[in-house]
Amino acid sequence: MQKVNHADFIKYLKEQWSGKCPLCGSGNWNIQAAVYQLIPYGVDTLIVDDPNPNIPVIPVFCTKCGNTILVSATIAGLVRK
């Protein structure tokens, strides 16, 4: 599992994001330390012939209401394409 550089990710978030939760208005967030991946889903099977089979994301969640936002680790510059 790939870990993220928290300082780089926090810098990226401060440059790009207002920081308020769209559900509850809180500004208290927790950042996951690892990169996760979204992969295509098929009804009966995993789709493996997609030319871009996964999307690396970093979960950020509101500590008040639990709303979770997924930030692209590629666009944030934390993983290579």
C-alpha distances in whole Angstrom, upper triangle without the diagonal:
4,6,10,13,15,18,18,17,20,22,21,22,25,26,25,26,29,26,29,27,29,30,31,32,30,28,25,22,19,15,12,10,7,7,8,10,14,15,19,21,24,27,27,24,21,22,20,23,22,22,19,17,14,14,11,12,12,14,17,19,23,24,27,27,23,23,20,19,17,17,16,13,15,19,18,17,13,12,14,16
4,7,10,12,15,14,14,17,19,18,19,22,23,23,23,26,25,27,26,28,29,30,31,29,26,24,21,18,14,11,9,6,6,8,10,14,16,20,22,26,28,29,26,22,23,22,24,22,22,19,17,14,13,10,11,10,13,16,19,22,23,27,27,23,23,20,19,16,15,14,11,13,16,14,14,10,9,12,14
4,7,9,12,12,11,14,16,16,17,19,21,21,21,24,22,25,24,27,28,29,28,26,24,22,18,15,11,9,6,4,6,9,13,16,19,22,25,28,31,32,29,25,26,25,27,25,25,21,20,17,15,12,11,10,12,14,17,20,21,25,25,22,22,18,18,15,14,14,11,13,16,14,13,9,10,13,16
4,6,9,8,7,10,12,12,13,16,17,17,18,21,19,22,22,24,26,27,26,24,21,19,16,13,10,8,6,6,7,10,13,17,19,23,25,29,32,33,30,27,27,26,28,26,25,21,21,17,15,11,10,8,11,12,16,19,20,23,24,21,21,17,16,14,12,12,9,11,13,11,10,7,9,12,15
4,6,5,6,9,10,11,12,14,16,17,18,20,19,22,23,25,27,28,27,24,21,19,16,14,11,11,8,9,10,14,17,20,23,27,29,33,35,37,34,31,31,30,31,29,28,24,24,21,18,14,13,11,14,14,17,20,21,24,25,23,22,19,18,16,14,14,11,13,14,11,10,8,10,14,17
4,5,5,6,8,10,10,12,14,15,16,18,16,19,20,23,24,24,23,21,18,16,13,11,8,9,7,10,11,15,18,21,24,27,30,33,36,37,35,32,32,31,33,31,30,26,26,22,19,16,14,11,12,12,15,17,17,21,22,20,20,17,16,15,13,14,12,15,15,12,12,10,13,17,19
4,6,5,6,9,10,11,12,14,15,17,16,19,21,24,26,26,24,22,18,17,15,13,11,13,11,13,15,18,21,24,27,30,33,36,39,41,38,35,35,34,36,33,32,28,28,25,22,18,17,14,15,14,17,19,20,23,25,23,22,20,18,18,15,16,14,16,16,12,12,11,14,18,21
4,6,5,6,9,10,11,12,14,17,16,20,21,24,26,26,25,23,19,19,16,15,12,13,12,13,13,17,19,22,25,28,31,34,37,39,36,33,33,32,33,30,29,25,26,22,19,16,15,13,15,14,18,20,21,24,25,23,22,20,18,16,13,14,11,13,12,9,9,8,11,14,17
4,5,5,6,9,10,11,12,14,13,17,18,20,22,23,22,20,17,16,13,12,9,10,10,11,11,14,17,19,22,25,28,32,34,36,34,30,30,30,31,28,27,23,24,20,17,14,12,9,11,11,14,16,18,21,22,20,19,16,14,13,10,11,9,11,11,7,9,7,11,14,17
4,5,5,6,9,10,10,12,11,14,16,19,21,21,19,17,14,13,11,11,9,11,12,14,14,17,20,22,25,28,30,34,37,39,37,33,33,33,34,31,30,27,27,23,20,17,14,12,13,11,14,15,16,19,21,19,18,16,14,14,12,13,12,15,14,10,12,11,15,18,20
4,5,5,6,9,10,13,12,16,18,21,23,23,21,20,16,16,14,14,13,15,15,16,17,20,22,24,27,30,32,36,39,41,39,35,35,34,35,32,31,27,28,25,21,18,16,14,16,14,17,18,20,22,24,22,21,19,17,16,13,14,13,15,13,10,11,11,15,18,20
4,6,5,6,8,12,12,15,17,19,22,23,21,20,16,17,14,15,12,15,15,16,15,18,19,21,24,27,29,33,36,38,36,32,32,31,32,29,28,24,25,22,18,16,14,12,14,13,16,18,20,22,23,22,20,17,15,14,10,11,10,12,10,6,9,10,13,16,17
4,5,5,5,8,8,12,13,15,18,19,17,16,13,13,11,12,10,13,14,16,15,17,19,20,24,26,29,32,35,37,35,32,32,32,33,30,29,25,26,22,18,16,13,11,12,10,13,14,17,19,20,18,16,14,12,12,9,11,11,13,11,8,11,12,15,18,20
4,6,6,7,8,12,14,16,19,19,17,16,12,13,12,14,13,16,17,19,19,21,23,24,28,30,32,36,38,41,39,36,35,36,36,33,32,28,29,26,22,20,17,15,16,13,15,16,18,20,21,20,19,17,15,15,13,15,15,17,15,12,14,15,18,21,23
4,6,9,10,14,16,18,21,22,19,19,15,17,16,17,16,19,19,21,20,22,23,24,28,30,32,36,38,41,39,36,35,35,36,32,31,27,29,26,22,20,18,16,17,15,18,19,21,23,24,23,21,19,16,16,13,15,15,16,13,11,13,15,18,20,21
4,7,9,12,14,15,19,20,17,17,15,16,15,16,15,18,19,20,19,20,21,22,25,27,29,33,35,38,36,33,32,33,33,30,28,25,26,23,20,18,16,15,15,14,16,17,20,21,22,21,18,17,14,14,11,12,13,14,11,10,13,15,17,19,20
4,5,8,10,12,15,16,14,14,11,13,12,14,14,17,19,20,19,20,22,22,25,27,29,33,35,37,36,33,33,33,34,31,30,26,27,24,20,19,16,14,14,12,14,14,17,18,18,18,15,14,12,13,11,13,15,16,14,12,15,16,19,22,22
4,6,9,10,14,14,11,11,9,12,12,15,15,19,21,22,22,23,25,25,28,30,32,35,37,40,39,36,36,37,37,34,33,30,31,27,24,22,19,17,16,14,14,13,16,17,17,18,15,15,13,15,14,17,18,20,17,16,19,20,23,26,26
4,7,9,12,12,9,8,6,8,8,11,12,16,18,20,20,21,23,23,27,29,31,34,36,38,37,35,35,36,37,34,33,30,30,27,23,21,18,15,14,11,11,10,12,13,14,14,13,13,11,14,13,16,18,20,18,16,19,19,22,25,26
4,6,9,8,5,6,5,8,9,12,14,17,20,22,22,23,24,24,28,30,31,34,35,38,38,35,35,37,38,35,35,31,31,28,25,23,20,17,15,12,11,9,12,11,12,13,11,12,12,15,15,18,20,23,21,19,22,23,25,28,29
4,5,6,5,5,6,8,8,12,14,16,20,21,21,21,23,22,26,27,28,31,32,35,35,33,33,35,36,33,34,30,30,26,23,22,18,16,14,11,9,7,10,9,9,10,7,9,9,13,14,18,20,23,21,19,23,23,25,28,29
4,6,6,8,10,12,12,15,17,19,22,23,23,23,23,22,26,27,27,30,31,34,34,32,32,34,36,32,33,30,29,26,23,23,19,18,15,13,11,10,13,12,10,11,8,10,10,14,15,18,21,23,21,21,24,25,27,29,29
4,6,8,11,12,13,15,17,20,23,24,24,23,24,23,26,27,27,30,30,34,34,32,33,35,36,33,34,31,31,28,25,24,21,19,16,14,11,9,12,10,8,9,7,10,11,15,17,20,23,26,24,23,27,27,29,31,31
4,6,9,10,12,15,18,20,24,25,25,25,26,26,29,30,30,33,34,37,37,35,36,38,40,37,38,34,33,30,27,26,23,21,18,15,12,9,10,8,7,10,9,12,13,17,19,23,25,28,26,25,29,28,30,33,34
4,7,9,11,15,17,20,24,25,26,26,27,27,30,32,32,35,36,39,39,37,37,39,41,37,38,35,34,31,28,27,23,21,18,15,13,9,11,9,9,12,11,13,14,18,19,22,24,27,25,24,27,27,30,33,33
4,6,8,12,15,18,21,23,24,25,26,27,30,32,33,36,37,39,39,37,38,39,41,38,38,35,34,31,27,26,22,19,17,13,11,7,8,7,8,11,10,13,14,17,18,22,23,27,25,23,26,26,29,32,33
4,6,10,13,16,19,21,22,23,25,26,29,31,33,36,37,40,39,37,37,38,40,37,37,33,33,30,26,24,21,18,15,12,10,8,9,9,11,12,11,13,13,16,16,20,21,24,23,20,23,23,26,29,30
4,7,10,14,16,19,20,21,24,25,28,31,32,35,36,39,38,36,36,37,39,36,37,33,32,29,26,23,20,16,14,10,8,6,6,7,10,10,11,12,13,16,16,20,21,24,23,20,23,22,25,29,30
4,7,10,13,15,17,18,20,21,25,27,29,32,33,36,35,32,33,34,36,33,33,30,29,25,22,20,16,13,10,7,5,5,6,8,10,9,9,9,10,12,13,17,17,21,20,17,20,19,22,25,27
4,7,9,12,14,15,18,20,23,26,27,31,32,34,33,30,31,32,34,32,32,28,27,24,21,18,14,11,9,6,5,6,6,10,12,10,11,9,10,12,13,16,16,20,20,17,19,17,20,24,25
4,6,9,10,12,15,17,21,24,25,29,31,33,31,28,29,29,32,29,29,25,24,21,18,15,11,8,6,5,7,9,10,14,15,12,12,10,10,10,10,13,12,16,16,14,16,14,16,20,22
4,6,8,9,13,15,19,22,23,27,29,30,29,26,27,27,29,27,27,23,22,18,16,13,10,6,6,6,8,11,12,16,16,13,13,11,11,10,11,13,12,16,17,14,16,13,15,19,20
4,7,10,13,16,20,23,25,29,31,32,30,26,27,27,29,27,27,24,22,19,17,13,11,8,9,10,12,15,15,19,20,17,17,14,14,13,13,14,12,15,17,14,15,12,13,17,19
4,6,10,13,16,20,22,25,28,29,26,23,24,23,26,24,24,20,19,15,14,10,9,7,8,11,13,17,18,21,21,18,18,15,14,12,12,12,10,13,16,14,14,11,11,15,17
4,7,10,13,17,19,23,25,26,24,20,21,20,22,20,20,17,15,12,10,6,6,5,8,11,14,18,19,22,22,19,18,14,13,10,10,9,7,10,13,12,12,9,9,12,13
4,7,10,14,15,19,22,23,20,17,18,18,20,18,18,15,13,9,8,6,5,6,8,11,14,18,19,22,21,18,17,13,12,9,10,10,9,11,14,14,15,12,11,14,14
4,6,10,12,16,19,20,17,14,14,14,16,14,15,12,9,6,5,4,6,8,10,14,16,20,22,25,23,20,18,15,13,10,11,9,9,11,14,14,15,13,12,13,13
4,7,9,13,16,17,15,12,12,13,15,12,14,11,8,5,5,6,7,10,11,15,17,20,23,25,23,19,18,14,13,10,11,10,11,12,15,16,17,16,14,16,14
4,6,10,13,14,12,8,8,9,11,9,11,9,6,4,6,9,11,14,15,19,20,24,26,28,26,23,21,18,17,13,15,13,14,15,17,19,19,18,16,17,15
4,7,10,12,10,7,6,8,10,8,11,9,7,7,9,12,14,17,18,21,23,26,28,30,28,24,22,20,18,16,17,15,17,17,19,21,22,22,19,19,17
4,7,9,7,5,6,9,11,10,14,13,10,10,12,15,16,19,19,22,23,27,29,30,28,24,23,20,20,17,19,18,20,20,22,24,25,25,23,23,21
4,6,5,5,6,9,11,11,15,15,12,14,16,19,20,23,23,26,27,30,32,34,31,28,26,24,23,21,23,22,24,24,26,28,29,28,26,26,23
4,6,8,9,13,15,15,19,18,16,17,19,22,23,25,25,28,28,31,33,34,31,28,26,25,25,23,25,25,27,27,29,31,32,31,29,30,27
4,7,9,12,15,16,19,20,17,18,21,23,24,27,27,30,30,33,35,36,33,30,29,27,27,25,28,27,28,29,31,33,34,33,30,31,28
4,6,9,12,13,17,17,14,15,18,21,22,25,25,29,29,33,34,36,33,30,29,26,26,24,26,25,26,26,28,30,31,30,27,27,25
4,6,9,10,14,13,10,12,15,17,19,22,22,26,27,30,32,34,32,28,27,24,24,21,23,22,22,23,25,27,28,26,24,24,21
4,6,7,10,11,8,10,14,17,19,22,23,27,28,31,34,36,33,30,28,25,24,21,23,21,22,21,24,26,26,26,23,22,20
4,6,8,9,7,10,13,16,19,22,24,27,29,33,35,37,35,32,30,27,26,22,23,21,21,20,23,25,25,24,21,20,18
4,6,9,7,11,14,18,21,24,26,29,31,35,37,39,37,34,32,29,27,24,24,22,22,21,23,26,26,25,22,21,18
4,5,5,9,12,15,18,21,23,27,29,32,35,37,35,31,29,26,24,21,21,18,19,18,20,23,23,23,20,18,15
4,6,9,11,15,18,21,24,27,30,33,36,38,36,33,30,27,25,21,21,18,18,16,18,21,21,21,18,16,12
4,6,8,11,14,18,20,23,26,29,32,34,32,29,27,24,21,18,17,14,15,13,15,18,17,18,15,13,10
4,7,10,13,17,19,22,25,28,31,33,31,28,26,22,21,17,17,14,15,14,16,19,19,18,15,14,12
4,6,9,13,15,19,21,25,27,30,28,24,23,19,17,14,14,11,12,11,14,16,16,15,13,13,10
4,6,10,12,16,18,22,24,27,25,22,20,16,14,10,10,7,8,8,10,12,13,13,11,11,9
4,7,10,13,16,20,22,25,24,21,19,15,13,9,8,6,5,7,9,10,11,9,8,10,9
4,6,10,13,16,19,21,20,17,15,12,9,6,5,5,5,8,9,9,11,10,10,12,12
4,6,10,13,16,19,18,15,14,10,8,6,5,7,6,10,11,9,12,10,11,14,15
4,6,10,12,15,15,11,10,6,6,5,6,9,10,13,14,12,15,13,14,18,18
4,7,9,12,12,9,8,6,5,6,7,11,12,15,15,13,16,15,17,20,21
4,6,9,8,6,6,4,6,9,11,14,15,19,19,17,20,18,20,24,24
4,5,6,5,5,6,9,12,14,17,19,22,21,19,23,21,24,27,28
4,6,6,8,9,12,15,17,20,21,25,24,22,25,23,26,29,30
4,6,8,11,14,17,19,23,24,27,27,25,28,27,29,32,33
4,6,9,12,16,18,22,23,27,26,25,28,27,29,32,32
4,6,10,13,16,19,20,24,24,22,25,24,26,29,29
4,7,10,13,17,19,22,21,20,23,22,24,27,27
4,7,10,13,15,18,18,17,20,19,20,23,23
4,6,10,12,15,14,14,17,16,18,21,21
4,7,9,12,12,11,14,14,14,17,17
4,6,9,8,8,11,11,12,14,15
4,5,5,6,9,9,9,11,11
4,6,5,6,5,6,9,9
4,5,5,6,5,6,6
4,5,8,8,9,9
4,6,8,10,11
4,6,7,9
4,7,10
4,7
4
